[in-house]
Amino acid sequence: MTGPETNGLDLHRIDEYLAGLASVTTDAELRSHFATFHAEQPAAMPDDPFSTEYRSRVLEMYAHLSGRAYAPSNEVTLFDVGSAVDRPFPYSTGSAVVVGDHLMLLGQLVRALEGLAPGASVLDCGAGWGNTTMAFAQAGFQVTAIEVEPRFVELIAARAAKESVDIEVIAGDFLTVFDDLAAAGRTFDAVVFFESFHHCDDPVRLVGSIDRVVSPGGRAVFGAEPISDAFPVPWGLRLDGESLWAIRSNGWMELGFRSDFFDDLLGRRGWLATQSSQLASPDAGSVHVARRAAEFRTEWTLNNGLRSLVGTRSADGVSTDGRDGFLIFGPYVSLPSGPWRFVAHLDADACVPEGRVVVDVAADRSRSVLARRGVDLGPDVRTLVIDAELPKGVDDLEVRISVDACTHVHVTRVDVIRLDDPVANRVERNGDDRIARLSAGVSRVPVLGPRLTDAGRSFRRRMIPHR
């Protein structure tokens, strides 16, 4: 196709760039070349990113670039299965940076399953080399892997046999397999996409299908997907050097998503996502964890993100120790827009509440205070509740409780509740316990920077070749 929607994509210029890659022999050199080239979006997209017309335009651009109509069978990766059993990607690259970034992200992906019971069911979508599949299985989860590439199916089965772990592998594309699973009444405690969601040519339909295969109370996890405030259109083909190489040379689908569209995509199906921002390397990517809005509730403790500058820590929390400062702060997570409630739980048996505390909700590296209130404590206070309306998603959000030398209190955890959660207004009480309710508005809303500073950054350590 060479119409006005695509003729801004100069295939001659792109092919000259790709020809220059022919002499590249190492993974590191190839990646450095990827960073030197990109193409501009050729024309405005249709207004409605959820429309059939919009998707058709994306597929037209794909056909123009790749020279073929898209089909899941295009997602082919050629490699020797026998060699990959012993040395799969990322180890096959010989690059400490690629291996290190991959392992950091893999660790964050496994941590995203925190709270699942041993033996919980995990659906690993687009399992590729099987690294996530093996990690989940060896961690004790019951794993089912979906993979469209026959060589990867064979590889995962061989790796599972070698390590004596039980893994179910289903050959097929996401949409077909999800339909089959839903028809069979099968659901999973977690559905995981690791560098794979962006290979589906119909993300709107795929999100609708996810809802059918996630168990009540379950979650969907998106690792290293190209989701960025900086992406130039709601969703569409990525036109960085690596993505153009993948599309034109290999025929793979390489989509990107603007952050607000991705949130809306989930929101229209009743889902909310938070983004982890605790990776050691910014180039290692990010992990989004989505839950149904009606079920969105999480818990922060000193073992999973909360921190303390003063006080004495114990197995179940932290008590004041006569010093001034932050008894708790953290955990620096991302929350989507909307009404939120933060409930700090106190243990009067460990320390009878006395004195005064200041509770606040902050973001933007603590520079923006979204809600704040002082509270006078007493022996019957068991919880501190503070509400904050987030008009837009925020990064590195934290809850802080500051104390002085006269304060006596023991904090065990902080619950985070979406206020349209049907249980949000039911805070547990013990007898006639009084709840110190803090109703606070937004004192200052920060203008936050993009979650990723460049739309392609989280993909530079992908497998070469990749699916």
Buried (B, 14 or more C-beta within 10 A) or exposed (E): EEEEBBEEBEBEEBEEBBEEBEEBEEBBEBBEBBBEBBBEBBBEBBEEBBEEEBBEBBBBBBBBBBEEEBEBEBBBBEBEBEEBBEEBBBBBBEBEBBBBBBBBBBBBBBEBBEEBEEEBBBBBBBBBBBBBBBBBBBEEBBBBBBBBBEBBBBBBBBBBEEEEBEBBBBBBBBBBBBBEBBEEEBBBBBBBBBBBBBBBBBBBBBBBBBBBBBBEEBBBBBBBBBBBBBBBBBBBBBBBBBBBBBBBEBBBBBBBBBBBBBBBBBBEBEBBBBBBBBBEEEBBBBBBBBBBBBBBBBBBBBEBBBBBEBBBEEEBBBBBBEBBBBBBBBBBBBBBBBBBBBBBBBBBEBBBBBBBBBBBBBBBEBEBBBBBBEBEBEEBBBBBBBBBBBEBBBBBBBBBBBBBEEBBBBBBBBBBBBBEBEEBEEBEEEEEBEBBBBEBEBBEBBEBEBBBEBBBBBBBBBBBBBB
